[in-house]
Amino acid sequence: MRELSVYYCIKCGYYAYYQLPKNAVCPKCNQKMKLLDISYQAFMDLDCEERDALLSQEILRNCPSIVTRITAPHKTANQRETIALLSARVNELEAENQKLNETVAWMHQTIWDMIRKQKHP
């Protein structure tokens, strides 16, 4: 008979005991669970705080995407940054528009000056 092994979910931290790796699927996340590098008996000898500390360390060590998951909402819904970028672009376009309007006004005035000179030589 196979011995039980301890598996944990890298996404939610759920842990359970399984004999076969194929059965180690998180019931909460429906993802394949990772084998914990400690025997079942050694894990059972730990108290709750030690188990939590061990699982936390394993999740942080083996899951670099945790930072990505934590910052994902910031990246997808960072309205302040988006507003700042758009405001800067609006300011650039307004400055460019002002310059073009001044050029058009100058050209318009120059054309009228030339027409007046042609009518009254």
C-alpha positions in Angstrom: 0.0 0.0 0.0 1.3 3.5 -0.9 2.0 6.0 1.8 0.1 9.3 2.0 1.8 12.4 0.7 1.1 16.0 1.4 0.0 18.2 -1.6 -0.9 21.9 -1.7 -2.5 24.3 -4.1 -0.1 27.0 -5.2 -3.0 29.3 -6.0 -5.1 29.2 -2.8 -3.0 27.3 -0.3 -5.4 24.4 0.2 -3.6 21.3 1.3 -4.6 17.6 1.4 -3.2 14.1 1.7 -3.2 11.8 -1.3 -1.6 8.4 -2.2 -1.5 9.1 -6.0 -0.4 12.3 -7.6 -3.2 12.0 -10.2 -5.7 12.5 -7.4 -4.1 15.7 -6.2 -6.4 18.3 -7.7 -7.5 21.3 -5.6 -11.3 21.1 -5.0 -11.4 24.9 -4.7 -9.4 26.0 -7.8 -9.6 22.8 -9.8 -5.8 23.0 -10.4 -3.2 20.3 -10.1 -1.6 20.4 -6.6 2.1 20.4 -5.9 3.8 17.8 -3.8 5.2 19.2 -0.5 8.8 18.1 0.2 8.1 16.6 3.6 6.8 13.2 4.6 3.2 12.8 5.7 4.3 11.8 9.3 6.7 14.8 9.6 3.9 17.1 8.4 1.5 15.6 10.9 4.0 16.2 13.7 3.9 20.0 13.0 1.5 22.1 14.9 -1.0 24.4 13.0 1.3 27.5 13.0 4.3 25.5 11.8 2.2 24.0 9.0 0.9 27.4 7.9 4.5 28.8 8.0 5.7 25.9 5.9 2.9 26.2 3.3 3.4 30.0 3.1 7.1 29.6 2.4 6.4 27.0 -0.2 3.8 29.0 -2.0 6.0 32.1 -2.0 9.1 30.2 -3.1 7.4 28.1 -5.9 4.9 30.6 -7.2 6.5 33.7 -8.7 3.2 34.5 -10.3 1.8 35.5 -6.9 3.2 39.0 -7.4 1.6 39.1 -10.8 -1.7 38.0 -9.4 -1.5 40.7 -6.7 -0.7 43.5 -9.1 -3.0 42.3 -11.9 -6.0 44.4 -10.7 -3.7 47.5 -10.5 -2.5 47.0 -14.1 -6.0 46.3 -15.5 -7.8 49.1 -13.7 -5.2 51.7 -13.1 -7.4 54.7 -13.9 -5.1 57.3 -12.4 -2.2 56.3 -14.6 -4.4 56.1 -17.6 -5.9 59.5 -16.9 -2.4 61.0 -16.4 -1.3 59.6 -19.8 -4.4 60.8 -21.5 -4.1 64.2 -19.9 -0.5 64.6 -21.1 -1.6 63.6 -24.6 -4.5 66.1 -24.5 -2.1 68.8 -23.5 0.3 67.9 -26.3 -2.5 68.0 -28.8 -3.9 71.3 -27.5 -0.4 72.9 -27.8 -0.1 71.5 -31.4 -3.6 72.7 -32.2 -2.8 76.2 -30.9 0.4 76.4 -33.0 -1.6 75.3 -36.1 -4.3 77.8 -35.4 -1.7 80.6 -35.1 -0.1 79.5 -38.4 -3.5 79.4 -40.1 -4.3 82.9 -38.7 -1.0 84.2 -39.9 -1.5 82.7 -43.4 -5.0 84.1 -43.6 -3.8 87.6 -42.7 -0.9 87.3 -45.2 -3.3 86.3 -48.0 -5.7 89.2 -47.2 -2.8 91.6 -47.1 -1.6 90.4 -50.5 -5.2 90.7 -52.0 -5.5 94.3 -50.6 -2.1 95.2 -52.1 -3.2 93.9 -55.5 -6.5 95.9 -55.4 -4.8 99.1 -54.4 -1.4 99.3 -56.0 
